[in-house]
Amino acid sequence: MLTFIVIVYTVVAFIGIYLFSKLFSATPPKFIVGIIHGSLGLFGIACLIFYVSFSKGDSPAVSVLLFVSALFIGGGMLAAKMTKKKFPLWIALLHAAFAATGIYYLISFWLN
């Protein structure tokens, strides 16, 4: 189960890198790519919470907290995009930092 969650978050990370690179280009990404990114991330959080709920011993609870924080920041970016407002670039950087740290803790837990 944990291997599946790591694979899901690897896919989410690659989509996120694509979206982040599009912030600096003249052509904006398709809206559906952001929806897929967020939906897969939310699915990963659900799977991770399910895993933490039924695991005995150590669990990647820090990753869950970091991913939920990234979820809230990403939800704010989605709300800004849907209302046709611009959000500052530092918010996207903060979202990426929380998510990357969560992935780091998840992979280090998975490897141990």
N, C-alpha and C positions, 0 to 999 in steps of 0.2 A: 504494500500500500504506500509506504513512504517513497519507494522508487517511482511509483506513478505520480505522486505529488511533486517530486523533484522534476520529473519530465514535464508536467503541466506548467510549472513555474519557469522552466527553461524556455518553453514556447512563448509564454507570456512576456518574458524578458526580451526575447528577440523581436516580438511585435512592438514592445515598448521602445526598444532602441530605434526601430524603424520610425515610430511616431515622433520620438525625440529629435531624430535627424530631420524630419519634415518641418519642425519648428523653425529651422534655420534656412529653409529653402523657399523659393517663390511660390511653389505649388503646394497648397495644403493637402493633407491626406484625406482620403474618403472617410466620411463619418462612420461608416460601418466597421472600419478597421479599429477605431477607438472603442466601439461597442463590443466587438469581439475580444479585444484586449481586456476590457473591464469585466466582461462576462466570464472569461476564462480565469481571470484573477479571483473573482468572487467564487467560482466553482472550486478553485484551489483552496481558498479559505475554508469553504464548507468541508472539503475533504480533510483538511488539516485539523479542523475542530473535531470532526468525527474520529480521526486517528488519535488525537489527544484525549478524547473522552474515554476511549476504550483501551488505551495503552497502560501497561503496568510499569511502574518505575519512572525513569526520566522521560520527559516529553519536550518537544520544541515549542514551549509556550511563549518564549520571547519572539519567535518568528511569527506566531499568531498575532501578537500585539503589534508588531511592526507592520505586518500586512494589513491589519485593520486600520492602522493609522494611514497607510498609503491609500487604502480604500476611501477613507473620508476625504483625503486631499484630492484624489482622482475624481470623486463625486462632485467636489466643488469645481473642478475644471470642467466636468461634463455639464454642470448647471450653467457655468459661464458661457460655454460653447452653445448651449441650447437657447440661451437668452441673447445670443449674438454679442456678447461682451468679451473684451480681451482680458486675459489674465496675465499677470506678470510672469516673466520667465523663471524667476526664482521659485515660484510655486511648483513648476514642473521639475526643477532641480531638487526641491525638497521631496516631492513624490518619488522621484527616482532614487534619492538617497535612502529613504525609508524602505523602499522595495528592495534595493540592492543589499542593504544590511540584513533584511529579512531572509533573502535568498542565501546570503553568506552563512547566517546562523543555521538555516535549514540544511544546507549542504554539509556544514561541519558536524551537525548532529547526525546526519545520515551516514557520514563516513566513520563516525565513532561507534 
